[in-house]
């Protein structure tokens, strides 16, 4: 699993990805899966919730209509 949230530190920058039509928005859903019997399942769930909340705060225009 890899999560990078400090874009400038790692030299990351936005990249425009277009859909079938020029300028069409492309949405990429985020998925998180883990075993419910994993010894750290609760902690993993909390981490996933934090990533979700970060995305909602950082990319508010990406929320579903």
C-alpha positions as CSV (number, residue, x, y, z in Angstrom):
1,X,0.0,0.0,0.0
2,X,1.3,3.5,-0.8
3,X,-0.2,6.8,0.0
4,X,1.5,10.1,-0.9
5,X,-0.1,13.2,0.5
6,X,2.8,15.7,0.4
7,X,2.9,16.4,-3.3
8,X,5.4,19.3,-3.3
9,X,8.0,17.3,-1.2
10,X,8.0,14.5,-3.8
11,X,8.0,16.8,-6.8
12,X,4.5,15.7,-7.8
13,X,2.3,18.0,-9.9
14,X,-1.2,17.9,-11.4
15,X,-1.6,16.2,-14.8
16,X,-4.5,16.7,-17.1
17,X,-6.1,13.5,-18.2
18,X,-8.9,13.9,-20.8
19,X,-11.7,11.6,-21.5
20,X,-12.9,10.4,-24.9
21,X,-13.9,14.0,-25.8
22,X,-11.4,16.8,-25.5
23,X,-11.7,18.5,-22.1
24,X,-14.2,15.9,-20.7
25,X,-13.7,15.3,-17.0
26,X,-12.3,11.9,-16.0
27,X,-13.2,10.7,-12.5
28,X,-11.0,8.1,-10.8
29,X,-12.7,6.4,-7.8
30,X,-10.6,5.5,-4.8
31,X,-10.9,2.0,-3.3
32,X,-9.6,0.5,-0.1
33,X,-9.8,-3.2,0.7
34,X,-8.4,-5.2,3.6
35,X,-9.3,-8.3,5.4
36,X,-11.8,-7.9,8.2
37,X,-9.8,-10.5,10.2
38,X,-6.5,-8.5,9.9
39,X,-5.1,-7.8,13.3
40,X,-5.0,-4.1,12.5
41,X,-8.4,-3.9,10.6
42,X,-9.8,-1.1,12.8
43,X,-6.6,1.0,12.4
44,X,-6.6,0.4,8.7
45,X,-10.2,1.6,8.5
46,X,-9.3,4.7,10.4
47,X,-6.4,5.4,8.0
48,X,-8.7,5.0,5.1
49,X,-11.3,7.4,6.6
50,X,-8.5,9.9,7.1
51,X,-7.4,9.6,3.4
52,X,-11.1,10.0,2.4
53,X,-11.4,13.1,4.5
54,X,-8.2,14.5,3.2
55,X,-9.4,14.1,-0.4
56,X,-12.7,15.7,0.4
57,X,-10.9,18.7,1.9
58,X,-8.2,19.0,-0.8
59,X,-10.3,18.3,-3.9
60,X,-13.8,19.5,-3.1
61,X,-14.6,19.9,-6.8
62,X,-14.2,16.2,-7.2
63,X,-17.2,15.3,-5.1
64,X,-20.0,13.5,-6.8
65,X,-22.9,15.8,-7.9
